[in-house]
Amino acid sequence: MKKLLTAVAISAVALGAFAQTKELKVAIDPTYEPFTFKTPDGKPTGFDVDIANAVCEHIKRKCVFVEQVWDSMIPGLQAKKYDTIISSMSITEDRLKVVDFTDKYYNTPSKIVVKNDIKFTDVNSLKGKKIGVLKGSTQEKYANGELKKVGVIVTPYEAQDQVYLDIKSGRLDGTVADVLEVTGGFLSKPEGKDYGTVGPELYIPKYFGTGAGFALRKGETALKAELNGAIKAIRANGTYKKINDKYFKIDVYGK
């Protein structure tokens, strides 16, 4: 009997440990520095990754990152390839029709980026210019809605780093991107020295939504509550600020 009780106790401890390390499969697009990118040895890192790990630690789960091309993120979520998307996905009306979101975990503006020798006055001055955007992004929606109609040539790409490669090669005149991403991923690097942001900060809700959240399948109410609680907790205990300050000089939680 004593041996049986001991075995039961060990099993209970093991089950408890398993429950605490239950995996949370998280989709990321690691081509979006400094939010999500890879270290030289291939490990995912960045603001989004650190936030995801902090949230997982709070809810006692282990983040397992699944790389996914951006425009197939939501189909992959619906096909249950992963549990959530934590990859700078903006909360928009169109996306809310097919997936659910947690509360926002950051909100930063986008801007137009072009070569410094382009004389920009307003979007009309970009007529005939070639702008590359991330396929399926809010920036693509904005470019198609506002730039294309004034004669800008808008080209979608599978990954944002591909946009920067084509800007560098001269095939594009610029891009529309999150202002912090384009600063960290392009403008602050040698290849971006001849480029800059133009025009106002772009917060337009019908294009850019109300901030980035964790995307979930419809009906995942328990997981949503867990994640919302974790977002609030890491903001309250200083973890969020520590991660924020690691990557940015401003508070990206935003408006």
C-alpha positions as a Python dict, from the first residue, in 0.01 Angstrom:
ca = {
    (1, 'M'): (0, 0, 0),
    (2, 'K'): (283, 236, 90),
    (3, 'K'): (447, 174, -251),
    (4, 'L'): (114, 237, -422),
    (5, 'L'): (65, 566, -242),
    (6, 'T'): (420, 670, -329),
    (7, 'A'): (358, 589, -696),
    (8, 'V'): (35, 788, -691),
    (9, 'A'): (212, 1083, -530),
    (10, 'I'): (491, 1075, -790),
    (11, 'S'): (234, 1059, -1070),
    (12, 'A'): (50, 1356, -925),
    (13, 'V'): (371, 1559, -913),
    (14, 'A'): (454, 1459, -1271),
    (15, 'L'): (108, 1555, -1390),
    (16, 'G'): (137, 1887, -1211),
    (17, 'A'): (470, 1956, -1378),
    (18, 'F'): (325, 1860, -1716),
    (19, 'A'): (30, 2094, -1665),
    (20, 'Q'): (268, 2378, -1587),
    (21, 'T'): (474, 2320, -1902),
    (22, 'K'): (186, 2271, -2145),
    (23, 'E'): (286, 2408, -2482),
    (24, 'L'): (138, 2717, -2644),
    (25, 'K'): (206, 2709, -3018),
    (26, 'V'): (271, 3061, -3138),
    (27, 'A'): (287, 3167, -3504),
    (28, 'I'): (553, 3423, -3598),
    (29, 'D'): (690, 3579, -3915),
    (30, 'P'): (1063, 3621, -3836),
    (31, 'T'): (1129, 3882, -4105),
    (32, 'Y'): (1007, 4186, -3911),
    (33, 'E'): (1299, 4329, -3713),
    (34, 'P'): (1300, 4443, -3433),
    (35, 'F'): (962, 4289, -3351),
    (36, 'T'): (1035, 3938, -3476),
    (37, 'F'): (1359, 3818, -3634),
    (38, 'K'): (1630, 3555, -3595),
    (39, 'T'): (1963, 3557, -3416),
    (40, 'P'): (2272, 3453, -3621),
    (41, 'D'): (2227, 3096, -3494),
    (42, 'G'): (1866, 3085, -3615),
    (43, 'K'): (1675, 3137, -3290),
    (44, 'P'): (1363, 3358, -3294),
    (45, 'T'): (1400, 3683, -3103),
    (46, 'G'): (1262, 4036, -3088),
    (47, 'F'): (999, 4235, -2903),
    (48, 'D'): (709, 4007, -3000),
    (49, 'V'): (904, 3694, -2905),
    (50, 'D'): (1003, 3834, -2566),
    (51, 'I'): (645, 3944, -2496),
    (52, 'A'): (519, 3599, -2594),
    (53, 'N'): (770, 3430, -2362),
    (54, 'A'): (678, 3662, -2075),
    (55, 'V'): (310, 3588, -2123),
    (56, 'C'): (377, 3213, -2143),
    (57, 'E'): (579, 3230, -1822),
    (58, 'H'): (293, 3405, -1646),
    (59, 'I'): (34, 3146, -1752),
    (60, 'K'): (281, 2861, -1687),
    (61, 'R'): (299, 2739, -2043),
    (62, 'K'): (591, 2691, -2281),
    (63, 'C'): (596, 2898, -2599),
    (64, 'V'): (673, 2692, -2908),
    (65, 'F'): (729, 2920, -3207),
    (66, 'V'): (600, 2820, -3550),
    (67, 'E'): (732, 3014, -3848),
    (68, 'Q'): (463, 3112, -4097),
    (69, 'V'): (450, 3329, -4410),
    (70, 'W'): (253, 3642, -4323),
    (71, 'D'): (-42, 3619, -4561),
    (72, 'S'): (-114, 3258, -4456),
    (73, 'M'): (-107, 3336, -4083),
    (74, 'I'): (-484, 3341, -4032),
    (75, 'P'): (-557, 3034, -4251),
    (76, 'G'): (-293, 2845, -4050),
    (77, 'L'): (-459, 2951, -3724),
    (78, 'Q'): (-798, 2837, -3848),
    (79, 'A'): (-645, 2504, -3956),
    (80, 'K'): (-519, 2461, -3596),
    (81, 'K'): (-151, 2457, -3688),
    (82, 'Y'): (-93, 2674, -3380),
    (83, 'D'): (-290, 2827, -3091),
    (84, 'T'): (-229, 3197, -3145),
    (85, 'I'): (-49, 3454, -3359),
    (86, 'I'): (189, 3689, -3178),
    (87, 'S'): (352, 3866, -3469),
    (88, 'S'): (255, 4234, -3475),
    (89, 'M'): (-92, 4159, -3614),
    (90, 'S'): (-313, 4468, -3599),
    (91, 'I'): (-668, 4442, -3468),
    (92, 'T'): (-883, 4545, -3765),
    (93, 'E'): (-1252, 4516, -3848),
    (94, 'D'): (-1183, 4282, -4140),
    (95, 'R'): (-973, 4044, -3929),
    (96, 'L'): (-1227, 4048, -3646),
    (97, 'K'): (-1475, 3893, -3888),
    (98, 'V'): (-1270, 3574, -3902),
    (99, 'V'): (-1059, 3563, -3583),
    (100, 'D'): (-1070, 3700, -3231),
    (101, 'F'): (-808, 3915, -3059),
    (102, 'T'): (-681, 3981, -2710),
    (103, 'D'): (-645, 4336, -2583),
    (104, 'K'): (-367, 4525, -2761),
    (105, 'Y'): (-9, 4481, -2644),
    (106, 'Y'): (132, 4769, -2849),
    (107, 'N'): (23, 5038, -3095),
    (108, 'T'): (269, 5221, -3318),
    (109, 'P'): (210, 5419, -3638),
    (110, 'S'): (315, 5341, -3993),
    (111, 'K'): (482, 5583, -4234),
    (112, 'I'): (573, 5613, -4599),
    (113, 'V'): (945, 5568, -4671),
    (114, 'V'): (1110, 5692, -4992),
    (115, 'K'): (1450, 5796, -5118),
    (116, 'N'): (1566, 6133, -4987),
    (117, 'D'): (1592, 6287, -5335),
    (118, 'I'): (1220, 6238, -5402),
    (119, 'K'): (1044, 6571, -5349),
    (120, 'F'): (746, 6475, -5136),
    (121, 'T'): (461, 6721, -5076),
    (122, 'D'): (167, 6483, -5037),
    (123, 'V'): (73, 6137, -5169),
    (124, 'N'): (4, 6288, -5514),
    (125, 'S'): (375, 6364, -5549),
    (126, 'L'): (442, 5988, -5546),
    (127, 'K'): (258, 5929, -5875),
    (128, 'G'): (449, 5678, -6087),
    (129, 'K'): (672, 5567, -5797),
    (130, 'K'): (709, 5198, -5709),
    (131, 'I'): (620, 5110, -5350),
    (132, 'G'): (665, 4763, -5199),
    (133, 'V'): (449, 4640, -4911),
    (134, 'L'): (406, 4325, -4705),
    (135, 'K'): (136, 4108, -4861),
    (136, 'G'): (-176, 4083, -4644),
    (137, 'S'): (-65, 4367, -4414),
    (138, 'T'): (-244, 4680, -4301),
    (139, 'Q'): (20, 4874, -4493),
    (140, 'E'): (-83, 4697, -4813),
    (141, 'K'): (-446, 4786, -4742),
    (142, 'Y'): (-351, 5152, -4694),
    (143, 'A'): (-132, 5159, -5006),
    (144, 'N'): (-408, 5007, -5220),
    (145, 'G'): (-668, 5240, -5071),
    (146, 'E'): (-478, 5569, -5076),
    (147, 'L'): (-165, 5546, -5292),
    (148, 'K'): (-276, 5332, -5584),
    (149, 'K'): (-559, 5570, -5672),
    (150, 'V'): (-311, 5857, -5723),
    (151, 'G'): (-92, 5653, -5957),
    (152, 'V'): (153, 5484, -5721),
    (153, 'I'): (260, 5135, -5836),
    (154, 'V'): (199, 4906, -5537),
    (155, 'T'): (372, 4567, -5527),
    (156, 'P'): (305, 4310, -5250),
    (157, 'Y'): (583, 4089, -5112),
    (158, 'E'): (578, 3770, -4906),
    (159, 'A'): (815, 3918, -4645),
    (160, 'Q'): (919, 4270, -4544),
    (161, 'D'): (1288, 4193, -4576),
    (162, 'Q'): (1226, 4113, -4944),
    (163, 'V'): (1091, 4467, -4983),
    (164, 'Y'): (1416, 4608, -4845),
    (165, 'L'): (1624, 4392, -5080),
    (166, 'D'): (1436, 4531, -5381),
    (167, 'I'): (1467, 4888, -5254),
    (168, 'K'): (1840, 4831, -5221),
    (169, 'S'): (1861, 4689, -5575),
    (170, 'G'): (1671, 4986, -5719),
    (171, 'R'): (1359, 4795, -5819),
    (172, 'L'): (1150, 4993, -5570),
    (173, 'D'): (1136, 5359, -5469),
    (174, 'G'): (1016, 5292, -5116),
    (175, 'T'): (768, 5122, -4885),
    (176, 'V'): (496, 5176, -4627),
    (177, 'A'): (586, 5016, -4295),
    (178, 'D'): (557, 5037, -3918),
    (179, 'V'): (779, 5328, -3823),
    (180, 'L'): (974, 5133, -3560),
    (181, 'E'): (1012, 4825, -3777),
    (182, 'V'): (1138, 5021, -4078),
    (183, 'T'): (1378, 5214, -3856),
    (184, 'G'): (1524, 4901, -3698),
    (185, 'G'): (1504, 4682, -4006),
    (186, 'F'): (1617, 4926, -4275),
    (187, 'L'): (1672, 5298, -4205),
    (188, 'S'): (1927, 5245, -3927),
    (189, 'K'): (2135, 5016, -4150),
    (190, 'P'): (2389, 5122, -4416),
    (191, 'E'): (2152, 5032, -4702),
    (192, 'G'): (1891, 5272, -4565),
    (193, 'K'): (2114, 5581, -4538),
    (194, 'D'): (1966, 5747, -4847),
    (195, 'Y'): (1603, 5695, -4741),
    (196, 'G'): (1370, 5856, -4491),
    (197, 'T'): (1011, 5877, -4371),
    (198, 'V'): (773, 6132, -4523),
    (199, 'G'): (425, 6258, -4446),
    (200, 'P'): (224, 6218, -4126),
    (201, 'E'): (218, 5925, -3887),
    (202, 'L'): (-47, 5682, -4011),
    (203, 'Y'): (-292, 5570, -3744),
    (204, 'I'): (-604, 5557, -3969),
    (205, 'P'): (-826, 5295, -3796),
    (206, 'K'): (-999, 5172, -4113),
    (207, 'Y'): (-659, 5064, -4245),
    (208, 'F'): (-439, 5016, -3941),
    (209, 'G'): (-685, 4910, -3673),
    (210, 'T'): (-647, 4978, -3301),
    (211, 'G'): (-313, 4824, -3214),
    (212, 'A'): (-154, 4479, -3227),
    (213, 'G'): (-306, 4189, -3037),
    (214, 'F'): (-272, 3813, -3006),
    (215, 'A'): (-497, 3655, -3271),
    (216, 'L'): (-709, 3356, -3165),
    (217, 'R'): (-968, 3130, -3321),
    (218, 'K'): (-1326, 3234, -3256),
    (219, 'G'): (-1465, 3083, -2939),
    (220, 'E'): (-1133, 3047, -2754),
    (221, 'T'): (-1271, 3243, -2458),
    (222, 'A'): (-1069, 3070, -2185),
    (223, 'L'): (-738, 3123, -2365),
    (224, 'K'): (-831, 3483, -2445),
    (225, 'A'): (-901, 3550, -2075),
    (226, 'E'): (-568, 3390, -1978),
    (227, 'L'): (-372, 3597, -2228),
    (228, 'N'): (-549, 3921, -2139),
    (229, 'G'): (-472, 3859, -1774),
    (230, 'A'): (-108, 3796, -1858),
    (231, 'I'): (-80, 4113, -2067),
    (232, 'K'): (-216, 4317, -1776),
    (233, 'A'): (12, 4139, -1530),
    (234, 'I'): (337, 4195, -1722),
    (235, 'R'): (249, 4561, -1767),
    (236, 'A'): (181, 4594, -1395),
    (237, 'N'): (490, 4411, -1268),
    (238, 'G'): (746, 4593, -1484),
    (239, 'T'): (823, 4306, -1722),
    (240, 'Y'): (664, 4484, -2018),
    (241, 'K'): (867, 4802, -1959),
    (242, 'K'): (1189, 4602, -1935),
    (243, 'I'): (1119, 4436, -2272),
    (244, 'N'): (1002, 4766, -2425),
    (245, 'D'): (1320, 4945, -2317),
    (246, 'K'): (1539, 4664, -2451),
    (247, 'Y'): (1425, 4741, -2808),
    (248, 'F'): (1282, 5095, -2813),
    (249, 'K'): (1342, 5443, -2676),
    (250, 'I'): (969, 5516, -2654),
    (251, 'D'): (673, 5345, -2489),
    (252, 'V'): (524, 5140, -2774),
    (253, 'Y'): (200, 5065, -2588),
    (254, 'G'): (81, 5383, -2755),
    (255, 'K'): (-264, 5533, -2790),
}
